[in-house]
Amino acid sequence: MNQTRRYTLESSNNLDGMWTNVSGFAGIVGMGQTVSYAFTATPEPQFFRLRVWITP
């Protein structure tokens, strides 16, 4: 059985707030590659989390 690991980078300006997908970084198929994200600093806080799941 082949399974695929997928990754989505999400961001929010409030840990208790709504999380949204970072454009271009949603549902990335893991194939052993390195993926990096460079963001522009803003005066308000920015939080990021990585969501990982496996699909059949």
Secondary structure in CASP SS format (residue, H / E / C, confidence):
PFRMAT SS
TARGET T0000
AUTHOR 0000-0000-0000
METHOD secondary structure of the structure
MODEL  1
M C 1.00
N C 1.00
Q C 1.00
T E 1.00
R E 1.00
R E 1.00
Y E 1.00
T E 1.00
L E 1.00
E E 1.00
S E 1.00
S E 1.00
N C 1.00
N C 1.00
L C 1.00
D C 1.00
G C 1.00
M C 1.00
W C 1.00
T E 1.00
N E 1.00
V C 1.00
S C 1.00
G C 1.00
F C 1.00
A C 1.00
G C 1.00
I E 1.00
V E 1.00
G C 1.00
M C 1.00
G C 1.00
Q C 1.00
T C 1.00
V C 1.00
S C 1.00
Y C 1.00
A C 1.00
F C 1.00
T C 1.00
A C 1.00
T C 1.00
P C 1.00
E C 1.00
P C 1.00
Q C 1.00
F E 1.00
F E 1.00
R E 1.00
L E 1.00
R E 1.00
V E 1.00
W E 1.00
I E 1.00
T E 1.00
P C 1.00
END
